[in-house]
Amino acid sequence: MADYTVLGIDPSIAATGLVLLKATGEKQPQVLLAEEVKPAEAAGFARIRAIAFSVMSIIHTHQPNAIVVEGYSLNLKNAASVVPLVELGGVLRLMLHLDGLCWYDPRANQLKQFVTGHGGAPKSHLMMHVLKRWGYTSATDNIADAYGLACIGLAQANRLPGITTPMRALAGSLILRSN
């Protein structure tokens, strides 16, 4: 089996989570990279540009076989965070598109459903379920989300043994995006 890698991206203005997983043929994929992008730029497009450039640098360096970006999940209770998050998501997707790359973009409830079995699970539960299911101890919830996203990408490519039928169905239902 040839090396197959997936980059999971959990976009956030505060700290974007990135996890690059490599299929091993076993239940636990190999972690090649797990980090958060927290640029020094204070705000606005300077911060968005720094995050997007960091993400694209990792993509160009590692050239993953698949990319999974968490889809838009807008918390309208905190309306001030919605616009910067949409701007970041748009810039990331535009840069992927300009580079001719494709990606999957499951929504947050799909990520939660895949990892925990419940689409309405609190964000805090993902870290626990990532540890329980794959034995990976995540430093932050952003990294745990990115890990789950990368696992969805491995499952979509049928490279993640030991998952349930509903997990396989969810991953198989994703549509590859390019714009």
GROMACS elastic network, one bead per residue, 0.5 to 0.9 nm:
[ bonds ]
;  ai    aj funct       b0    kb
    1     4     6  0.83197   500
    1    24     6  0.87941   500
    1    25     6  0.82469   500
    3    22     6  0.68415   500
    3    23     6  0.67977   500
    3    24     6  0.81287   500
    3    65     6  0.89195   500
    4    21     6  0.83344   500
    4    22     6  0.56365   500
    4    23     6  0.55615   500
    4    24     6  0.84861   500
    4    64     6  0.75061   500
    4    65     6  0.60496   500
    4    66     6  0.83636   500
    4   154     6  0.81106   500
    4   159     6  0.79761   500
    5    20     6  0.66941   500
    5    21     6  0.54631   500
    5    23     6  0.63417   500
    5    32     6  0.88305   500
    5    62     6  0.87220   500
    5    63     6  0.83029   500
    5    64     6  0.50331   500
    5    65     6  0.53016   500
    5    66     6  0.66670   500
    5    67     6  0.88033   500
    5   150     6  0.85280   500
    5   153     6  0.87466   500
    5   154     6  0.76471   500
    6    19     6  0.81363   500
    6    20     6  0.56088   500
    6    21     6  0.54028   500
    6    22     6  0.66194   500
    6    23     6  0.83651   500
    6    64     6  0.53250   500
    6    65     6  0.58162   500
    6    67     6  0.56409   500
    6    68     6  0.73673   500
    6   149     6  0.87693   500
    6   150     6  0.53872   500
    6   151     6  0.77814   500
    6   152     6  0.89400   500
    6   153     6  0.60211   500
    6   154     6  0.64874   500
    7    18     6  0.69316   500
    7    19     6  0.56656   500
    7    21     6  0.65037   500
    7    33     6  0.87993   500
    7    59     6  0.78899   500
    7    62     6  0.89971   500
    7    63     6  0.89837   500
    7    64     6  0.61452   500
    7    65     6  0.81534   500
    7    66     6  0.64208   500
    7    68     6  0.62166   500
    7    69     6  0.83598   500
    7   146     6  0.79066   500
    7   147     6  0.84776   500
    7   149     6  0.79190   500
    7   150     6  0.54658   500
    7   153     6  0.79761   500
    8    17     6  0.78721   500
    8    18     6  0.56916   500
    8    19     6  0.51790   500
    8    20     6  0.63165   500
    8    21     6  0.80962   500
    8    66     6  0.86928   500
    8    67     6  0.61171   500
    8    69     6  0.60881   500
    8    70     6  0.79207   500
    8   143     6  0.88990   500
    8   145     6  0.80088   500
    8   147     6  0.61305   500
    8   148     6  0.73991   500
    8   151     6  0.78677   500
    8   152     6  0.85610   500
    8   153     6  0.77688   500
    9    16     6  0.71065   500
    9    17     6  0.57902   500
    9    19     6  0.68461   500
    9    20     6  0.89091   500
    9    55     6  0.83296   500
    9    67     6  0.76315   500
    9    68     6  0.61303   500
    9    70     6  0.63626   500
    9   142     6  0.88551   500
    9   143     6  0.86224   500
    9   145     6  0.80376   500
    9   146     6  0.51084   500
    9   147     6  0.83845   500
    9   149     6  0.69915   500
    9   150     6  0.78076   500
   10    15     6  0.86319   500
   10    16     6  0.55509   500
   10    18     6  0.64897   500
   10    19     6  0.88688   500
   10    68     6  0.86677   500
   10    69     6  0.62306   500
   10    70     6  0.54548   500
   10    71     6  0.87285   500
   10   142     6  0.62081   500
   10   143     6  0.75379   500
   10   144     6  0.89989   500
   10   145     6  0.61944   500
   10   146     6  0.51181   500
   10   147     6  0.89352   500
   10   149     6  0.77896   500
   11    14     6  0.89024   500
   11    15     6  0.75659   500
   11    17     6  0.65934   500
   11    18     6  0.85461   500
   11    51     6  0.88201   500
   11    69     6  0.73276   500
   11    70     6  0.68298   500
   11    71     6  0.88003   500
   11    85     6  0.75299   500
   11    88     6  0.72928   500
   11    89     6  0.67975   500
   11    92     6  0.86741   500
   11   142     6  0.84237   500
   11   146     6  0.88485   500
   12    15     6  0.52930   500
   12    17     6  0.75564   500
   12    37     6  0.88826   500
   12    51     6  0.89297   500
   12    84     6  0.88202   500
   12    85     6  0.64097   500
   12    88     6  0.76835   500
   12    89     6  0.86358   500
   12   142     6  0.82154   500
   13    16     6  0.66551   500
   13    38     6  0.81350   500
   13    43     6  0.85435   500
   13    47     6  0.76179   500
   13    48     6  0.71580   500
   13    51     6  0.80267   500
   13    81     6  0.83624   500
   13    84     6  0.69086   500
   13    85     6  0.62916   500
   13    88     6  0.72565   500
   14    37     6  0.83681   500
   14    38     6  0.64651   500
   14    39     6  0.85720   500
   15    36     6  0.55812   500
   15    37     6  0.53912   500
   15    39     6  0.81774   500
   15    51     6  0.87416   500
   15   142     6  0.71742   500
   16    35     6  0.82850   500
   16    36     6  0.52436   500
   16    37     6  0.50337   500
   16    38     6  0.69029   500
   16    51     6  0.74029   500
   16    55     6  0.88105   500
   16   142     6  0.66417   500
   16   143     6  0.81366   500
   16   146     6  0.87323   500
   17    34     6  0.76024   500
   17    35     6  0.60042   500
   17    37     6  0.65606   500
   17   140     6  0.84679   500
   17   141     6  0.83067   500
   17   144     6  0.79302   500
   17   145     6  0.72681   500
   17   146     6  0.55476   500
   17   147     6  0.85504   500
   18    33     6  0.73646   500
   18    34     6  0.56763   500
   18    35     6  0.53968   500
   18    36     6  0.59968   500
   18    37     6  0.76671   500
   18    55     6  0.79690   500
   18   142     6  0.78941   500
   18   143     6  0.61553   500
   18   145     6  0.86905   500
   18   146     6  0.54244   500
   18   147     6  0.76124   500
   18   150     6  0.89391   500
   19    31     6  0.72552   500
   19    32     6  0.75458   500
   19    33     6  0.53408   500
   19    35     6  0.66182   500
   19    36     6  0.87713   500
   19   143     6  0.65839   500
   19   144     6  0.84312   500
   19   145     6  0.88015   500
   19   146     6  0.53545   500
   19   147     6  0.53858   500
   19   148     6  0.88053   500
   19   149     6  0.83692   500
   19   150     6  0.66925   500
   20    30     6  0.84800   500
   20    31     6  0.61088   500
   20    32     6  0.53776   500
   20    34     6  0.65697   500
   20    62     6  0.85596   500
   20    64     6  0.77657   500
   20   146     6  0.84377   500
   20   147     6  0.76729   500
   20   150     6  0.67620   500
   21    29     6  0.60032   500
   21    30     6  0.55295   500
   21    32     6  0.57286   500
   21    33     6  0.72343   500
   21    34     6  0.87774   500
   21    64     6  0.89068   500
   21   147     6  0.76751   500
   21   150     6  0.63117   500
   21   151     6  0.75564   500
   21   154     6  0.81540   500
   22    29     6  0.55949   500
   22    30     6  0.50136   500
   22    31     6  0.64888   500
   22    32     6  0.68338   500
   22   154     6  0.82622   500
   23    26     6  0.75853   500
   23    27     6  0.89286   500
   23    28     6  0.81222   500
   23    29     6  0.50598   500
   23    30     6  0.65389   500
   23   154     6  0.68986   500
   23   159     6  0.59546   500
   23   160     6  0.68511   500
   24    27     6  0.78333   500
   24    28     6  0.72275   500
   24    29     6  0.53974   500
   24    30     6  0.65031   500
   24   159     6  0.80109   500
   24   160     6  0.82302   500
   25    28     6  0.82346   500
   25    29     6  0.76944   500
   25   159     6  0.67387   500
   25   160     6  0.69543   500
   25   161     6  0.66952   500
   26    29     6  0.66641   500
   26   159     6  0.87817   500
   26   160     6  0.71631   500
   26   161     6  0.60375   500
   26   162     6  0.79652   500
   27   133     6  0.86534   500
   27   134     6  0.68303   500
   27   160     6  0.62297   500
   27   161     6  0.51236   500
   27   162     6  0.55527   500
   27   163     6  0.80319   500
   28    31     6  0.89448   500
   28   133     6  0.85776   500
   28   134     6  0.53262   500
   28   135     6  0.71920   500
   28   136     6  0.82579   500
   28   160     6  0.79441   500
   28   161     6  0.83963   500
   29   134     6  0.79526   500
   29   151     6  0.81255   500
   29   154     6  0.87336   500
   29   160     6  0.75135   500
   31    34     6  0.69915   500
   31   136     6  0.88761   500
   31   147     6  0.87483   500
   34   138     6  0.85016   500
   34   139     6  0.89436   500
   34   143     6  0.65261   500
   34   146     6  0.83491   500
   34   147     6  0.80025   500
   35   139     6  0.87286   500
   35   142     6  0.88286   500
   35   143     6  0.65343   500
   36   140     6  0.85937   500
   36   142     6  0.73261   500
   36   143     6  0.68061   500
   37    50     6  0.87409   500
   37    51     6  0.63097   500
   37    54     6  0.71642   500
   37    55     6  0.79971   500
   38    41     6  0.86450   500
   38    47     6  0.87754   500
   38    50     6  0.87832   500
   38    51     6  0.74001   500
   39    42     6  0.78303   500
   39    47     6  0.63859   500
   39    48     6  0.88103   500
   39    50     6  0.61752   500
   39    51     6  0.65497   500
   39    54     6  0.88401   500
   40    43     6  0.89821   500
   40    47     6  0.75803   500
   40    50     6  0.85141   500
   41    44     6  0.83954   500
   41    46     6  0.60487   500
   41    48     6  0.86940   500
   41    50     6  0.73779   500
   42    46     6  0.76252   500
   42    47     6  0.62582   500
   43    46     6  0.63613   500
   43    47     6  0.51448   500
   43    48     6  0.77302   500
   44    47     6  0.56109   500
   44    48     6  0.64854   500
   44    49     6  0.87308   500
   44    84     6  0.73678   500
   45    49     6  0.57780   500
   45    50     6  0.83391   500
   45    84     6  0.85954   500
   45    87     6  0.84404   500
   45    88     6  0.85081   500
   46    49     6  0.51644   500
   46    50     6  0.62124   500
   46    51     6  0.87508   500
   47    50     6  0.51013   500
   47    51     6  0.62633   500
   47    52     6  0.86100   500
   48    51     6  0.51948   500
   48    52     6  0.60869   500
   48    53     6  0.85015   500
   48    84     6  0.80592   500
   48    87     6  0.76693   500
   48    88     6  0.55832   500
   48    91     6  0.76926   500
   48    92     6  0.88092   500
   49    52     6  0.51129   500
   49    53     6  0.59550   500
   49    54     6  0.84678   500
   49    88     6  0.82195   500
   49    91     6  0.79595   500
   50    53     6  0.52025   500
   50    54     6  0.61304   500
   50    55     6  0.86488   500
   51    54     6  0.51711   500
   51    55     6  0.62231   500
   51    56     6  0.86371   500
   51    88     6  0.81233   500
   51    92     6  0.86143   500
   52    55     6  0.51513   500
   52    56     6  0.61062   500
   52    57     6  0.84871   500
   52    88     6  0.75084   500
   52    91     6  0.69604   500
   52    92     6  0.56210   500
   52    95     6  0.77846   500
   53    56     6  0.51098   500
   53    57     6  0.59778   500
   53    58     6  0.86421   500
   53    92     6  0.87575   500
   53    95     6  0.89306   500
   54    57     6  0.50919   500
   54    58     6  0.63817   500
   54    59     6  0.87458   500
   55    58     6  0.52386   500
   55    59     6  0.63251   500
   55    60     6  0.87398   500
   55    92     6  0.81033   500
   56    60     6  0.60577   500
   56    61     6  0.84490   500
   56    92     6  0.82251   500
   56    95     6  0.76570   500
   56    96     6  0.78189   500
   57    60     6  0.51187   500
   57    61     6  0.60445   500
   57    62     6  0.85561   500
   58    61     6  0.50659   500
   58    62     6  0.59692   500
   58    63     6  0.78633   500
   59    62     6  0.53902   500
   59    63     6  0.51934   500
   59    64     6  0.65675   500
   59    67     6  0.86990   500
   60    63     6  0.53832   500
   60    64     6  0.84970   500
   61    64     6  0.88582   500
   63    66     6  0.85912   500
   64    67     6  0.67986   500
   66   101     6  0.89354   500
   66   102     6  0.76055   500
   66   103     6  0.65668   500
   66   104     6  0.80508   500
   66   150     6  0.84997   500
   66   153     6  0.65367   500
   66   154     6  0.82419   500
   66   157     6  0.87715   500
   67   101     6  0.84986   500
   67   102     6  0.71261   500
   67   104     6  0.63796   500
   67   105     6  0.86799   500
   67   149     6  0.87948   500
   67   150     6  0.75294   500
   67   153     6  0.70798   500
   68    71     6  0.88636   500
   68   103     6  0.54859   500
   68   105     6  0.57314   500
   68   106     6  0.75482   500
   68   146     6  0.84172   500
   68   149     6  0.58524   500
   68   150     6  0.62409   500
   68   152     6  0.76928   500
   68   153     6  0.61759   500
   69    89     6  0.87010   500
   69    93     6  0.86823   500
   69   103     6  0.68335   500
   69   104     6  0.61524   500
   69   106     6  0.71078   500
   69   107     6  0.88687   500
   69   146     6  0.82481   500
   69   149     6  0.71665   500
   69   150     6  0.88287   500
   70    73     6  0.82987   500
   70    89     6  0.89730   500
   70   104     6  0.80765   500
   70   105     6  0.51762   500
   70   106     6  0.54982   500
   70   107     6  0.58035   500
   70   108     6  0.64328   500
   70   111     6  0.78594   500
   70   145     6  0.84341   500
   70   146     6  0.80507   500
   70   149     6  0.70044   500
   71    89     6  0.82007   500
   71   104     6  0.83803   500
   71   106     6  0.51425   500
   71   108     6  0.66139   500
   72    85     6  0.82960   500
   72    86     6  0.73233   500
   72    89     6  0.75588   500
   72   105     6  0.82314   500
   72   106     6  0.84769   500
   72   107     6  0.61895   500
   72   108     6  0.75519   500
   73    82     6  0.89908   500
   73   107     6  0.63904   500
   73   108     6  0.60891   500
   73   109     6  0.83517   500
   74    77     6  0.87553   500
   74    78     6  0.86938   500
   74    79     6  0.83664   500
   74    81     6  0.85798   500
   74    82     6  0.60291   500
   74    85     6  0.82592   500
   74    86     6  0.83627   500
   75    78     6  0.57322   500
   75    79     6  0.67941   500
   75    81     6  0.78698   500
   75    82     6  0.67607   500
   76    80     6  0.84631   500
   76    81     6  0.84624   500
   76    82     6  0.69868   500
   77    80     6  0.88168   500
   78    81     6  0.58832   500
   78    82     6  0.71020   500
   79    82     6  0.52208   500
   79    83     6  0.75793   500
   80    83     6  0.66766   500
   80    84     6  0.79072   500
   81    84     6  0.58250   500
   81    85     6  0.62519   500
   81    86     6  0.87576   500
   82    85     6  0.52592   500
   82    86     6  0.61464   500
   82    87     6  0.85876   500
   83    86     6  0.51748   500
   83    87     6  0.60881   500
   83    88     6  0.86041   500
   84    88     6  0.60814   500
   84    89     6  0.85403   500
   85    88     6  0.50948   500
   85    89     6  0.61095   500
   85    90     6  0.84866   500
   86    89     6  0.50344   500
   86    90     6  0.59819   500
   86    91     6  0.85191   500
   87    90     6  0.50895   500
   87    91     6  0.61124   500
   87    92     6  0.85785   500
   88    91     6  0.51652   500
   88    92     6  0.61016   500
   88    93     6  0.85310   500
   89    92     6  0.52078   500
   89    93     6  0.61002   500
   89    94     6  0.84529   500
   90    93     6  0.52028   500
   90    94     6  0.59674   500
   90    95     6  0.85592   500
   91    94     6  0.50324   500
   91    95     6  0.61372   500
   91    96     6  0.86135   500
   92    95     6  0.52185   500
   92    96     6  0.62544   500
   92    97     6  0.85970   500
   93    96     6  0.50403   500
   93    97     6  0.60507   500
   93    98     6  0.85488   500
   93   103     6  0.85609   500
   93   178     6  0.81972   500
   93   179     6  0.72010   500
   94    98     6  0.60404   500
   94    99     6  0.85817   500
   94   179     6  0.73591   500
   95    98     6  0.50416   500
   95    99     6  0.62291   500
   95   100     6  0.86731   500
   95   101     6  0.86315   500
   96    99     6  0.52169   500
   96   100     6  0.64001   500
   96   101     6  0.51302   500
   96   102     6  0.69196   500
   96   103     6  0.80194   500
   96   178     6  0.77064   500
   96   179     6  0.84955   500
   97   100     6  0.50335   500
   97   101     6  0.55749   500
   97   102     6  0.70055   500
   97   177     6  0.89134   500
   97   178     6  0.56919   500
   97   179     6  0.58570   500
   98   101     6  0.75240   500
  100   178     6  0.74261   500
  101   177     6  0.86824   500
  101   178     6  0.64695   500
  102   176     6  0.62792   500
  102   177     6  0.53483   500
  102   179     6  0.80371   500
  103   175     6  0.84768   500
  103   176     6  0.55545   500
  103   177     6  0.51790   500
  103   178     6  0.65429   500
  104   153     6  0.76526   500
  104   174     6  0.65343   500
  104   175     6  0.62689   500
  104   176     6  0.50724   500
  104   177     6  0.58825   500
  104   178     6  0.88327   500
  105   149     6  0.88466   500
  105   174     6  0.76225   500
  105   175     6  0.79438   500
  105   176     6  0.79697   500
  105   177     6  0.75552   500
  106   109     6  0.80573   500
  106   110     6  0.58307   500
  106   111     6  0.64843   500
  106   149     6  0.79609   500
  106   152     6  0.86806   500
  106   171     6  0.87195   500
  106   174     6  0.69397   500
  106   175     6  0.88471   500
  107   110     6  0.52367   500
  107   111     6  0.64255   500
  107   112     6  0.87908   500
  108   111     6  0.50286   500
  108   112     6  0.61917   500
  108   113     6  0.85259   500
  108   119     6  0.79213   500
  108   123     6  0.89473   500
  108   145     6  0.88905   500
  109   113     6  0.59921   500
  109   114     6  0.85101   500
  109   118     6  0.80287   500
  109   120     6  0.62668   500
  109   121     6  0.80445   500
  110   114     6  0.60390   500
  110   115     6  0.85744   500
  110   118     6  0.87131   500
  110   119     6  0.60168   500
  110   170     6  0.74759   500
  111   114     6  0.51179   500
  111   115     6  0.61607   500
  111   116     6  0.83032   500
  111   119     6  0.73941   500
  111   126     6  0.89279   500
  111   145     6  0.76317   500
  111   148     6  0.66948   500
  111   149     6  0.65731   500
  111   152     6  0.78049   500
  112   115     6  0.52517   500
  112   116     6  0.55331   500
  112   117     6  0.68475   500
  112   118     6  0.60996   500
  112   120     6  0.69465   500
  112   121     6  0.62018   500
  112   122     6  0.81948   500
  112   123     6  0.76563   500
  112   125     6  0.85913   500
  112   126     6  0.69044   500
  112   145     6  0.86436   500
  112   148     6  0.84411   500
  113   116     6  0.55045   500
  113   120     6  0.75673   500
  113   121     6  0.78028   500
  113   166     6  0.89418   500
  113   167     6  0.78945   500
  113   170     6  0.83975   500
  114   117     6  0.57418   500
  114   118     6  0.77150   500
  114   119     6  0.78249   500
  114   148     6  0.77908   500
  114   149     6  0.89642   500
  114   152     6  0.73837   500
  114   166     6  0.78371   500
  114   167     6  0.52984   500
  114   168     6  0.86159   500
  114   170     6  0.69926   500
  114   171     6  0.79640   500
  115   118     6  0.80528   500
  115   119     6  0.89344   500
  115   126     6  0.66442   500
  115   129     6  0.63519   500
  115   130     6  0.67609   500
  115   133     6  0.80364   500
  115   148     6  0.62877   500
  115   149     6  0.89377   500
  115   151     6  0.87796   500
  115   152     6  0.87316   500
  115   167     6  0.80666   500
  116   119     6  0.76039   500
  116   121     6  0.70912   500
  116   125     6  0.74602   500
  116   126     6  0.66136   500
  116   128     6  0.89039   500
  116   129     6  0.58710   500
  116   130     6  0.82484   500
  116   133     6  0.89733   500
  117   121     6  0.83070   500
  117   166     6  0.84221   500
  117   167     6  0.81270   500
  118   121     6  0.54775   500
  119   122     6  0.88330   500
  120   123     6  0.87769   500
  121   124     6  0.81614   500
  121   125     6  0.65682   500
  121   126     6  0.79859   500
  122   125     6  0.55842   500
  122   126     6  0.76054   500
  123   126     6  0.57792   500
  123   127     6  0.81338   500
  123   141     6  0.74117   500
  123   145     6  0.84258   500
  124   127     6  0.63006   500
  124   128     6  0.76490   500
  124   141     6  0.67140   500
  125   128     6  0.53561   500
  125   129     6  0.63064   500
  125   130     6  0.86800   500
  125   141     6  0.88498   500
  126   129     6  0.50926   500
  126   130     6  0.59723   500
  126   131     6  0.85065   500
  126   141     6  0.71710   500
  126   144     6  0.64271   500
  126   145     6  0.68147   500
  126   148     6  0.80702   500
  127   130     6  0.52221   500
  127   131     6  0.63033   500
  127   132     6  0.86436   500
  127   136     6  0.86237   500
  127   137     6  0.74515   500
  127   138     6  0.63645   500
  127   139     6  0.87117   500
  127   140     6  0.76450   500
  127   141     6  0.59585   500
  127   143     6  0.85418   500
  127   144     6  0.52821   500
  127   145     6  0.76812   500
  128   131     6  0.52150   500
  128   132     6  0.61238   500
  128   133     6  0.86179   500
  128   137     6  0.83070   500
  128   138     6  0.88473   500
  128   144     6  0.88209   500
  129   133     6  0.57944   500
  129   134     6  0.80478   500
  129   135     6  0.89298   500
  130   133     6  0.53515   500
  130   134     6  0.56094   500
  130   135     6  0.67378   500
  130   136     6  0.60667   500
  130   137     6  0.74441   500
  130   138     6  0.79161   500
  130   144     6  0.66354   500
  130   145     6  0.86751   500
  130   147     6  0.76771   500
  130   148     6  0.69843   500
  131   134     6  0.55672   500
  131   137     6  0.54000   500
  131   138     6  0.75729   500
  131   144     6  0.88477   500
  132   135     6  0.56815   500
  132   136     6  0.78201   500
  133   136     6  0.81507   500
  134   137     6  0.88837   500
  136   144     6  0.85255   500
  136   147     6  0.86833   500
  137   144     6  0.81847   500
  138   141     6  0.70749   500
  138   142     6  0.86370   500
  138   143     6  0.60922   500
  138   144     6  0.54259   500
  138   147     6  0.83847   500
  139   142     6  0.85034   500
  139   143     6  0.67634   500
  139   144     6  0.77090   500
  140   143     6  0.53547   500
  140   144     6  0.63404   500
  140   145     6  0.87383   500
  141   145     6  0.60751   500
  141   146     6  0.85561   500
  142   145     6  0.51361   500
  142   146     6  0.62625   500
  142   147     6  0.86079   500
  143   147     6  0.60312   500
  143   148     6  0.85834   500
  144   148     6  0.62375   500
  144   149     6  0.86119   500
  145   148     6  0.51035   500
  145   149     6  0.61837   500
  145   150     6  0.86710   500
  146   150     6  0.61541   500
  146   151     6  0.85581   500
  147   150     6  0.51505   500
  147   151     6  0.62200   500
  147   152     6  0.87177   500
  148   152     6  0.62783   500
  148   153     6  0.87699   500
  149   152     6  0.50561   500
  149   153     6  0.64954   500
  149   154     6  0.88618   500
  150   153     6  0.50128   500
  150   154     6  0.63577   500
  150   155     6  0.86396   500
  151   155     6  0.60507   500
  151   156     6  0.84309   500
  151   159     6  0.89164   500
  151   160     6  0.71274   500
  152   156     6  0.59907   500
  152   157     6  0.86612   500
  152   160     6  0.85000   500
  152   167     6  0.82018   500
  152   168     6  0.85513   500
  152   170     6  0.83816   500
  152   171     6  0.56458   500
  153   157     6  0.64175   500
  153   158     6  0.86508   500
  153   159     6  0.84830   500
  153   160     6  0.88280   500
  153   171     6  0.71832   500
  154   157     6  0.52208   500
  154   158     6  0.62328   500
  154   160     6  0.54122   500
  154   171     6  0.86471   500
  155   159     6  0.54913   500
  155   161     6  0.78452   500
  155   163     6  0.78860   500
  155   167     6  0.78586   500
  155   168     6  0.62701   500
  155   171     6  0.59493   500
  155   172     6  0.77339   500
  156   159     6  0.74923   500
  156   160     6  0.83825   500
  156   168     6  0.71172   500
  156   169     6  0.87370   500
  156   170     6  0.83853   500
  156   172     6  0.52288   500
  156   173     6  0.83068   500
  156   174     6  0.76787   500
  157   160     6  0.79605   500
  157   171     6  0.84789   500
  157   172     6  0.82258   500
  158   161     6  0.76184   500
  158   168     6  0.80505   500
  158   172     6  0.87653   500
  160   163     6  0.68593   500
  163   166     6  0.83253   500
  163   167     6  0.61546   500
  163   168     6  0.67091   500
  164   167     6  0.51604   500
  164   168     6  0.62773   500
  164   169     6  0.86628   500
  165   168     6  0.50637   500
  165   169     6  0.61202   500
  165   170     6  0.86342   500
  166   170     6  0.61159   500
  166   171     6  0.86149   500
  167   170     6  0.51860   500
  167   171     6  0.62419   500
  167   172     6  0.84984   500
  168   171     6  0.52268   500
  168   172     6  0.59824   500
  168   173     6  0.85885   500
  169   172     6  0.50106   500
  169   173     6  0.61200   500
  170   173     6  0.52193   500
  170   174     6  0.69608   500
  171   174     6  0.56971   500
  172   175     6  0.82649   500
